[in-house]
Amino acid sequence: MARVSIKDIAQAAGVSHPTVSRALRGDPRISLETAERVLALAHELGYSPSAAARSLVTRRTHTIGVVVTSIADPFVSDVVDGIEATLAEQDYALILALSRSEPERELAVVRLLSEHRVDGIIVAASRVGALHDQDLARLQVPLVLLNNQAETAGTHSLEVDDVLGARVAVAHLLQLGHRRVAYIGCPDRPRSHARRLEGYRQAHLDRRLHPQPELILEGRGAEGDRSRGATGLTELLSLSPPPTAVFCYNDITAIGALEAARHYGLRVPKDLSLVGVDDVREASLVTPALTTVRQPRREMGQRAADMLLALLRGEAAGDAVIAPVLVIRESTAAPIGQ
């Protein structure tokens, strides 16, 4: 069946092609009576505007590019869900692309999306650093970075307060009575890793305690977050004395540490307390359920989309920081003897 065109509506209404086009756009030069007749015929004939044709007129495609590190990352799905829900309300479609945590690939994907005339781009956990600031500045579309992992100027960004999140998490462990609290980090995500380490240190200094260098692990050499948690805990247990609590870069790292603790016969939280970050679905399903710093992932996606839509409307959109929330579950308790 042939697609109904503006020409078909014009013939049925007995008006010119430009008149129909203006009526469908709500042009005030068209009388109310004519506009109503054109709209009624368009509905009756089953007319739907061509996205390609509309984009030629409006110079907008009503598509947004979203770049994520990996669809296997449990953090990503809720963020993308929040972005998609907000865009759908404004009749925008979403194109998803993967960066695989590689800065050069991420930049190439962003350029490709821009060349394909998306109206704007959101990049989650961006790895593009200061060396590419000029490349980003040359983009012809607005760009929002979500939980940016590199120092990048000239862009709009939204992120969770990693320093505060880590500070609250470690303060919880110190308040329980732990004095040897370790940190298993993630240098693959340099910005958030550094900020969570800063929060870890601040929590100690708040109580006039000094973080012990041997309890801070960079987490280098591990393949994936789960492995990083397991190998990190193995290294920490070789210390004398070992830590009684571990703050992990994220929940998957903490789950890896939890599995290693079981392997070594340790009871969590009786022998060892564990805290993660993100509050992914698995955090509440493992045994014991994981104490974690919740990042409001869906809200982050929604707010990133709102920020981008505001930029498309020509409105000012300042950078935003979201406060995380500590969720206390079953993986933390006072150390033995407290």
Order of alpha helices (4+ residues) and beta strands (2+ residues): alpha-alpha-alpha-alpha-beta-alpha-beta-alpha-beta-alpha-beta-beta-alpha-beta-alpha-beta-alpha-beta-alpha-beta-alpha-beta-alpha-beta-beta
